[in-house]
Amino acid sequence: MCSSDLAAQNAEAEFYKGKTVRVVVGFGPGGGYDIYARMLAPYLGKSLGATVIVENQPGAGGTTALNRVMAAPPDGLTLMLVNGLAAAFSQLTDQPGVRFDLGRLSHLGTVSASPWVWLGGPNATIDTPKKAVEAKKRFMWPGSGPIDGISDGAAFTCEALRLDCRIVMGYPGSNEAAMAVTRGEMDMIYVSDTSANNYVKAGNNKAVANMGRVKSRFFPNLPTIFEALPLDADQQWIFDLHATAENLGRILVASPGVPAERLAYLRAAVKAALSDPQLVAEGEKTQRYIDFIDAEPTQKATLNVVNLTPDQKKRVQEIVAKAEAK
């Protein structure tokens, strides 16, 4: 490290010394994002030499908080743990109230990302994607809202595989939705692999496919959707886009325009915190897994999702609209 780089690093360390850094969570206390933020805070505080506090700002599924972070001063003192998939699709589908641009935020890295899994009922005879395509029947999928992971995941799956589907909204969350599949009220559900693992281990559901190109740690022998069926270019694009958005996971961002030297220092501190073996072990113990991805690949993946062509963006909007209409 040259003397000028060292001087810059020392200046940034001095800036953070004694400062308070806020990690904003767009949901109320006690949820997954809140728990992750509070687990990370002391490790990040140690890396930065600052006091790190978690600030809950619930409203509009995280949109209200993200709008505020977008407009916050670019001083590197306001961070947010963001649901990357929901934020990206809210932006792409021009949801009411969205005033943020996920691509313009200062990206600090991915904290964790869960692959998603297609599940059926415990006694379902249609237990592979091939059987679903060949069944020529209507499939019922539960959801809670158009951009909640389970609903848009179902919509993208049905669009790609050209399945006849009805997505039934109104379930409070994935637990209630999965139970509807267990009881036979619904046919299929699209959930994160951590939830899928719990449901399958309990005997309540049966795994059908990994839905991205990377297999889940919990279902290493389960074929991916790309392995289960021959897919044409359009089908691959649909699945790849949704999987890329899923892989954004829980991303950590700061407001746009943080000066380059401060951003570099902040990114290094985030990397040190999320690579701390003690934090990783704590996450493993509580099933709050740390799957750190550095800032640059996180930002690249974000841009790949939100910077679509007008035709591609329209296609995404049409797919999500189908989920809303059913």
C-alpha positions as CSV (number, residue, x, y, z in Angstrom):
1,M,0.0,0.0,0.0
2,C,1.5,3.4,-1.0
3,S,1.7,6.3,1.4
4,S,-1.2,8.2,-0.2
5,D,-3.5,5.1,0.1
6,L,-2.4,4.7,3.7
7,A,-3.1,8.3,4.5
8,A,-6.5,8.1,2.9
9,Q,-7.3,5.0,4.9
10,N,-6.2,6.6,8.1
11,A,-8.3,9.7,7.3
12,E,-11.4,7.6,6.8
13,A,-10.7,5.6,10.0
14,E,-10.4,8.9,11.8
15,F,-13.7,10.1,10.3
16,Y,-15.6,7.1,11.6
17,K,-14.0,7.2,15.0
18,G,-16.7,8.1,17.6
19,K,-19.4,8.5,14.9
20,T,-22.8,6.7,14.9
21,V,-23.7,4.7,11.8
22,R,-27.3,3.8,11.3
23,V,-28.3,0.5,9.6
24,V,-31.9,1.1,8.5
25,V,-34.3,-1.8,8.2
26,G,-37.5,-1.3,6.3
27,F,-39.5,-3.6,8.5
28,G,-40.5,-3.8,12.2
29,P,-38.5,-5.4,15.0
30,G,-38.3,-9.1,15.2
31,G,-38.4,-10.0,11.5
32,G,-35.6,-11.6,9.5
33,Y,-34.1,-8.4,8.3
34,D,-34.1,-6.9,11.7
35,I,-32.4,-10.0,13.2
36,Y,-29.7,-10.0,10.5
37,A,-29.1,-6.3,11.0
38,R,-28.8,-6.6,14.8
39,M,-26.5,-9.7,14.4
40,L,-24.2,-7.7,12.0
41,A,-24.2,-4.4,13.9
42,P,-21.5,-5.1,16.6
43,Y,-19.1,-6.7,14.1
44,L,-19.5,-3.8,11.7
45,G,-19.0,-1.4,14.6
46,K,-15.8,-3.1,15.5
47,S,-14.5,-2.9,11.9
48,L,-15.4,0.7,11.5
49,G,-14.4,1.9,14.9
50,A,-17.9,3.4,15.2
51,T,-21.1,2.9,17.0
52,V,-23.6,1.0,14.8
53,I,-27.3,1.1,15.6
54,V,-30.2,-0.5,13.9
55,E,-33.2,1.8,13.1
56,N,-36.5,0.2,12.1
57,Q,-38.5,2.3,9.5
58,P,-41.4,0.0,8.5
59,G,-43.7,1.1,5.7
60,A,-44.7,0.0,2.2
61,G,-42.7,-3.2,2.3
62,G,-39.4,-1.4,2.8
63,T,-40.0,1.2,0.0
64,T,-40.5,4.1,2.5
65,A,-37.1,3.5,4.1
66,L,-35.3,2.9,0.9
67,N,-36.7,6.2,-0.5
68,R,-35.2,8.0,2.6
69,V,-31.8,6.3,2.2
70,M,-31.8,7.3,-1.5
71,A,-32.1,10.9,-0.4
72,A,-29.8,10.7,2.7
73,P,-26.5,12.7,2.8
74,P,-23.7,10.8,1.0
75,D,-21.5,10.7,4.1
76,G,-21.4,6.9,4.6
77,L,-23.2,7.1,7.9
78,T,-26.6,5.8,6.7
79,L,-26.8,2.2,5.5
80,M,-29.7,-0.1,4.8
81,L,-30.2,-3.8,4.7
82,V,-32.4,-4.3,1.6
83,N,-34.5,-7.1,0.2
84,G,-32.9,-7.0,-3.2
85,L,-35.5,-9.1,-5.1
86,A,-38.4,-7.0,-3.8
87,A,-36.7,-3.7,-4.3
88,A,-35.6,-4.6,-7.9
89,F,-39.0,-5.8,-9.0
90,S,-40.7,-2.9,-7.3
91,Q,-38.5,-0.6,-9.4
92,L,-39.0,-2.6,-12.6
93,T,-42.8,-2.7,-12.2
94,D,-43.1,1.0,-11.3
95,Q,-44.8,0.3,-8.0
96,P,-46.6,3.3,-6.5
97,G,-44.3,5.4,-4.2
98,V,-41.0,4.1,-5.6
99,R,-38.5,7.0,-5.7
100,F,-35.3,5.0,-5.5
101,D,-32.9,3.6,-8.1
102,L,-31.3,0.4,-6.8
103,G,-28.5,0.7,-9.4
104,R,-27.5,4.2,-8.1
105,L,-27.1,3.3,-4.5
106,S,-23.6,2.7,-3.0
107,H,-23.3,-1.0,-2.9
108,L,-21.4,-2.6,0.0
109,G,-22.0,-6.3,-0.6
110,T,-24.5,-9.1,-0.2
111,V,-25.0,-10.3,3.4
112,S,-26.9,-13.5,2.6
113,A,-28.7,-15.0,-0.4
114,S,-31.0,-18.0,-0.4
115,P,-31.6,-20.1,-3.5
116,W,-35.3,-20.7,-4.0
117,V,-37.1,-24.1,-4.3
118,W,-40.3,-25.3,-5.9
119,L,-42.3,-27.5,-3.5
120,G,-45.4,-29.6,-3.9
121,G,-47.6,-31.4,-1.3
122,P,-46.3,-34.3,0.7
123,N,-48.2,-36.9,-1.3
124,A,-48.1,-35.2,-4.7
125,T,-47.7,-37.4,-7.7
126,I,-46.6,-34.4,-9.8
127,D,-43.2,-34.2,-8.2
128,T,-40.9,-33.1,-11.1
129,P,-41.1,-30.2,-13.5
130,K,-41.4,-32.6,-16.4
131,K,-44.6,-34.1,-14.9
132,A,-46.0,-30.7,-14.3
133,V,-45.5,-29.7,-17.9
134,E,-47.0,-33.0,-19.1
135,A,-50.0,-32.8,-16.8
136,K,-51.9,-30.3,-18.9
137,K,-53.9,-29.1,-15.8
138,R,-54.4,-25.9,-13.8
139,F,-52.1,-25.5,-10.9
140,M,-53.0,-23.5,-7.8
141,W,-50.1,-21.5,-6.1
142,P,-50.5,-19.5,-2.9
143,G,-49.1,-15.9,-2.5
144,S,-49.4,-12.9,-0.3
145,G,-48.7,-10.0,-2.7
146,P,-47.5,-9.5,-6.3
147,I,-43.8,-9.0,-5.2
148,D,-43.2,-11.2,-2.2
149,G,-40.9,-13.9,-3.6
150,I,-43.5,-16.7,-3.5
151,S,-46.0,-15.0,-5.8
152,D,-43.6,-13.5,-8.4
153,G,-41.6,-16.8,-8.3
154,A,-44.8,-18.7,-9.1
155,A,-45.6,-16.2,-11.9
156,F,-42.2,-16.5,-13.5
157,T,-42.3,-20.3,-13.3
158,C,-45.7,-20.5,-14.9
159,E,-44.7,-18.1,-17.6
160,A,-41.5,-19.8,-18.4
161,L,-43.0,-23.3,-18.5
162,R,-46.2,-22.2,-20.1
163,L,-48.3,-23.7,-17.3
164,D,-51.9,-23.0,-16.7
165,C,-51.8,-21.5,-13.2
166,R,-53.9,-19.5,-10.8
167,I,-52.0,-17.6,-8.1
168,V,-54.2,-17.1,-5.0
169,M,-53.2,-14.0,-3.0
170,G,-54.0,-13.2,0.6
171,Y,-51.9,-15.6,2.6
172,P,-50.1,-13.8,5.5
173,G,-46.7,-15.4,4.7
174,S,-44.9,-18.4,3.4
175,N,-45.7,-20.5,6.5
176,E,-49.4,-20.2,6.0
177,A,-49.0,-20.6,2.2
178,A,-47.0,-23.8,2.6
179,M,-49.6,-25.2,5.0
180,A,-52.2,-24.7,2.3
181,V,-50.1,-26.9,0.0
182,T,-49.7,-29.5,2.8
183,R,-53.5,-29.6,3.3
184,G,-54.1,-30.0,-0.5
185,E,-55.8,-26.6,-0.9
186,M,-53.0,-25.4,-3.2
187,D,-50.8,-27.5,-5.5
188,M,-47.4,-25.9,-5.5
189,I,-45.4,-23.2,-3.7
190,Y,-42.2,-21.3,-4.5
191,V,-40.1,-20.5,-1.3
192,S,-36.6,-19.8,-0.1
193,D,-34.4,-22.9,0.5
194,T,-34.2,-22.2,4.3
195,S,-38.0,-22.3,4.5
196,A,-38.2,-25.3,2.1
197,N,-35.7,-27.2,4.2
198,N,-37.9,-26.8,7.3
199,Y,-41.1,-27.8,5.5
200,V,-39.5,-30.8,3.8
201,K,-37.8,-32.0,7.0
202,A,-41.1,-31.8,8.8
203,G,-42.7,-34.0,6.1
204,N,-45.1,-31.3,5.1
205,N,-43.9,-30.7,1.6
206,K,-41.9,-32.4,-1.2
207,A,-39.1,-30.7,-3.1
208,V,-39.6,-30.5,-6.9
209,A,-36.7,-28.5,-8.2
210,N,-33.9,-26.0,-7.4
211,M,-35.0,-22.9,-9.3
212,G,-31.6,-21.3,-10.1
213,R,-28.4,-22.5,-11.6
214,V,-26.8,-22.9,-8.1
215,K,-28.1,-25.7,-6.0
216,S,-29.2,-25.2,-2.4
217,R,-27.0,-26.4,0.4
218,F,-30.0,-28.2,1.7
219,F,-31.0,-30.0,-1.6
220,P,-27.6,-30.8,-3.2
221,N,-29.1,-33.8,-5.1
222,L,-32.2,-32.1,-6.3
223,P,-32.0,-31.1,-10.0
224,T,-32.1,-27.5,-11.0
225,I,-34.8,-26.3,-13.3
226,F,-32.1,-26.1,-16.0
227,E,-31.3,-29.8,-15.5
228,A,-34.8,-31.0,-15.2
229,L,-36.1,-29.8,-18.5
230,P,-34.8,-28.8,-22.0
231,L,-35.4,-25.0,-22.0
232,D,-35.3,-22.7,-25.0
233,A,-33.6,-19.3,-24.9
234,D,-36.7,-17.4,-23.7
235,Q,-37.4,-19.8,-20.9
236,Q,-33.8,-19.6,-19.8
237,W,-33.9,-15.8,-19.8
238,I,-37.0,-15.8,-17.6
239,F,-35.5,-18.2,-15.0
240,D,-32.1,-16.5,-15.1
241,L,-33.5,-13.1,-14.5
242,H,-35.6,-14.2,-11.5
243,A,-32.7,-16.2,-10.1
244,T,-30.3,-13.2,-10.4
245,A,-32.8,-11.1,-8.5
246,E,-33.2,-13.8,-5.9
247,N,-29.4,-14.0,-5.5
248,L,-29.3,-10.3,-4.6
249,G,-30.7,-11.5,-1.3
250,R,-30.1,-9.2,1.6
251,I,-27.9,-6.5,0.2
252,L,-26.2,-3.8,2.2
253,V,-26.2,-0.3,0.6
254,A,-25.5,3.3,1.5
255,S,-26.9,6.4,0.0
256,P,-25.7,7.4,-3.5
257,G,-22.6,9.5,-4.0
258,V,-20.4,8.4,-1.1
259,P,-16.9,9.7,-1.9
260,A,-14.7,7.0,-3.5
261,E,-12.1,6.8,-0.6
262,R,-14.8,6.6,2.0
263,L,-16.8,4.0,0.0
264,A,-13.6,1.9,-0.3
265,Y,-13.0,2.1,3.4
266,L,-16.7,1.2,4.2
267,R,-16.6,-1.7,1.8
268,A,-13.5,-3.1,3.4
269,A,-15.0,-2.8,6.8
270,V,-18.2,-4.6,5.7
271,K,-16.1,-7.3,4.1
272,A,-14.1,-7.7,7.3
273,A,-17.2,-7.9,9.5
274,L,-19.0,-10.4,7.3
275,S,-15.9,-12.6,7.0
276,D,-15.5,-12.7,10.8
277,P,-15.5,-16.4,11.7
278,Q,-17.4,-15.7,14.9
279,L,-20.2,-14.0,13.0
280,V,-20.3,-16.8,10.4
281,A,-20.6,-19.4,13.2
282,E,-23.3,-17.3,14.9
283,G,-25.3,-17.3,11.7
284,E,-24.8,-21.1,11.2
285,K,-26.1,-21.7,14.7
286,T,-29.2,-19.7,14.3
287,Q,-29.8,-20.6,10.6
288,R,-29.2,-16.9,9.7
289,Y,-26.5,-17.8,7.2
290,I,-23.9,-15.4,6.1
291,D,-23.1,-15.8,2.4
292,F,-21.0,-12.8,1.7
293,I,-20.6,-11.5,-1.8
294,D,-18.3,-8.6,-2.4
295,A,-19.6,-5.1,-3.4
296,E,-18.6,-5.1,-7.1
297,P,-20.3,-8.4,-8.1
298,T,-23.3,-7.4,-6.0
299,Q,-23.5,-4.1,-7.9
300,K,-23.0,-5.8,-11.2
301,A,-25.8,-8.3,-10.5
302,T,-28.1,-5.5,-9.4
303,L,-27.5,-3.6,-12.7
304,N,-28.1,-6.8,-14.7
305,V,-31.6,-6.9,-13.1
306,V,-32.7,-3.3,-13.1
307,N,-31.1,-2.1,-16.3
308,L,-33.3,-4.0,-18.7
309,T,-34.3,-2.9,-22.2
310,P,-37.7,-1.3,-22.5
311,D,-39.1,-4.6,-24.0
312,Q,-37.6,-6.7,-21.2
313,K,-39.0,-4.4,-18.6
314,K,-42.4,-4.6,-20.2
315,R,-42.2,-8.4,-20.2
316,V,-41.5,-8.4,-16.4
317,Q,-44.4,-6.0,-15.8
318,E,-46.7,-8.3,-17.8
319,I,-45.6,-11.4,-15.9
320,V,-46.1,-9.8,-12.5
321,A,-49.5,-8.3,-13.6
322,K,-50.6,-11.9,-14.4
323,A,-49.9,-12.8,-10.8
324,E,-51.9,-9.8,-9.6
325,A,-54.9,-10.6,-11.8
326,K,-55.3,-14.2,-10.9
